Amino acid sequence: MKKTVLRNYARLIAQKGGNVQKGQDVLIYASLDQPEFVKMVAEECYACGARMVRVEWSYQPMTKLTYKKANLTTLSKMEDFEVDKLKYRRDKLPVHIYIESDDPDGLKGIDQAKMSKASQARFKIIKPYREAMDNKYQWCIAAVPGAAWAKKVFPNEIRAHAMEKLWEAILYTARVDDDPVAAWEAHNKDLASRCEYLNNLGIETLEYRASNGTDFRVGLLEDALFMGGSECAQGSGIEFNPNIPSEEVFTSPKKGVAEGLVVASKPLSYRGELIENFSIRFEGGKAVEVHAERGEELLREMIGMDEGAAYLGEVALVPYDSPIRNSGVLFYNTLFDENAACHLALGHGFTNVLKDYDKYTTKECYDKGITDSMIHVDFMIGTEDLTITAITRDGKRVPIFENGNWAF
């Protein structure tokens, strides 16, 4: 891939993704797959005026080895230096940039129950720091090819060709052209206009139906808004794009108000393993029955992580006719696949979708009906024939999606 194109991508992540400001610290989280590109992103962050850029590297085989060899007590403990890192992030609010590249099957065979118990124990320490930072800092998730990921997506290609093809797919869906910053400004404007239309309808319920068996209703909060594209950090007002790419318009639904069956339309990569051909049935807002051809036990593990994990934290609207779906690529990565189809998310909801959210405490946001959980896992339900109908608070039925695409 040409370095000039990669430089444009790195600049997009720093300028429109994290929107790094002069004097800010930046934390980049990345695997060992594309160190030269990570260096480019760091250079672009410094060009924006960053005070200090730090990179925290990870390596899937090492993660797998650690969960295999270390005991549960050790894995469950938050060391003092880890707590100090949380304090630094809470107090300094650095820009967080996540560069994904992991193998979708990279943790296959790991003891998932052991991982869950360790995560649950550590989250008790992490949660107050996460809530103290929530909505107050800029962050962005983007991706680069990893060799194993590229071979998973393009199994019939040799490694070098698979890597190049995955680069091409990532850059296409991320709108990286001669001027990607301008392309994203136009894209953000389009998503904002769709949000405005939806927010003016006064939607109480969304009904979903598709020929694969999806037959589902979900309730929305009266004072929650649809969002999409860029967001603004609370306090500073700095605009940033949390996901590159992103095609979604989303909100958080009302906890406890969801009924019916949803059938997944794409595989889900969760904690380094794939869950495939699955469905979830909801009663009283809660996932009460799950089935999967592959990964059913992992799916059960996921919705049992805590009380909120079986409830919905997000409903997202994405047209079937989107750049990611039109690419013809199944990415096996939620950042991309969630933006190829309408999706839902189990677990944690977004407090910033509430009108005047900054006037409420986090607990008050939860009391209003935002789901509280340690997980937030998106899964795709959009199909070519998906129909979504809005029922407004004054009783009108308004088509939102027809044949998988926007009805307006």
Steps between C-alpha positions, in 0.01 A plus 500: 500500500633845407641696793320813385165323535592360841611846606155635406343227711725574798418870468126422489526298823691776681305800365141376458507185710662611824520867397814542708543852640813692589635392839294180527644160585419207273483127576515264201402136552627265231618147425838425346370466143564846349759686711596734217141615458464547876809722482328699223196555721727614783674742263166644392393538864817697568431707188164591660689627806492198733711541813584130531400191300531161667434160344377197694577187296316169524565157347221242476721191544635654821147571623405139431811372678431719803143374539624144461787515751410763762259405778162665549606688815788665316290579193229655718729742683549862396863583574589840645657620175179409312293706743745787460442485123126527558553802723717665232234443234224631726693813599679578169228383257743408220370433149456124456572348156439129447657334194338158447666215309448183705424153363123433541590145611812603693379394843322183391530231765554739789322431829219752453352439846837583655525816290148601604567458871824697477330777301212520748740534794712768329197696383402576859815714520477636144134607504520822709791625289313419178191683621705801608644526146181417312421752221783732610782396266559447128549150365513320168504136386653423159668195347800371308558153352652222706632197310269247668199731468574559130521124433169449681333760276675389179582130556580424135767769470865472591593700808638806318198526268258448789666782694481735200135417434409559864683833491296595192172401669582690820598817316196485271252463785681770701453747212875553460538688173696810398329700775353263761447780753263679258329167419430444870369851549241432226421156644447642850259756355292229332479289818403809702210572263365146544525532877306826487217336305476205741519720809209710376269197464456432873554123466374276780559157344691347209367184332741275305401225255703293253454171314781331699272492805567835663177624660582749770384814683712734711399805702684832489552755776290812473793735566765311301636617164633321194867575436741423216840593364689751711446570869617772739688443825318626807661808649749575223247483214769352275347314202636154414405188302502194727477242220682493166314372302146578616167485317268474798232714656444374854342551840467310825161335555295485817627222724241229552291578190581247227300200377547238231766323297801645322707288261861601441592568138879487547746314725609670822864508609502514880810468718702342219242238398217492248130455576315400183140451380339604825173642626384668821147514642402785732228516763449800725803661342731212598670235286337181628592249228798471265597253228812481285649249258845598625594671826172453688675451835704816441177686421351378829819603680470847349141571608582373849790739564283715728136601554500748213673278243173333396332835432540731201728803507467612137282489191678609184363565153728430203382472137565170321624712209809623687865522388598216732227261385559602139868415533393133505740433787404319820754648740441278805555821697221691672640845416431425134222242500279707732518777241382269224165423662251614761610373836423481869738495794472306821617665819608854579303791357605853411413762759575784255196417285281651774398863459700714745691188611769720657249617760455147639723270699590167343263324740218734402562410135473131588182570698351662189539170311857489364646152546799466733741216421869415473451389137377668184486248214350584160344229284361537151136436402461700177390316186406584142129481585501648852202724575505740795190694598488776761198538724491859624375619836188640334422160340624547145681223309793637299718286270868535589651215297361319195688219325800554724544869422380839620135564422557877507 
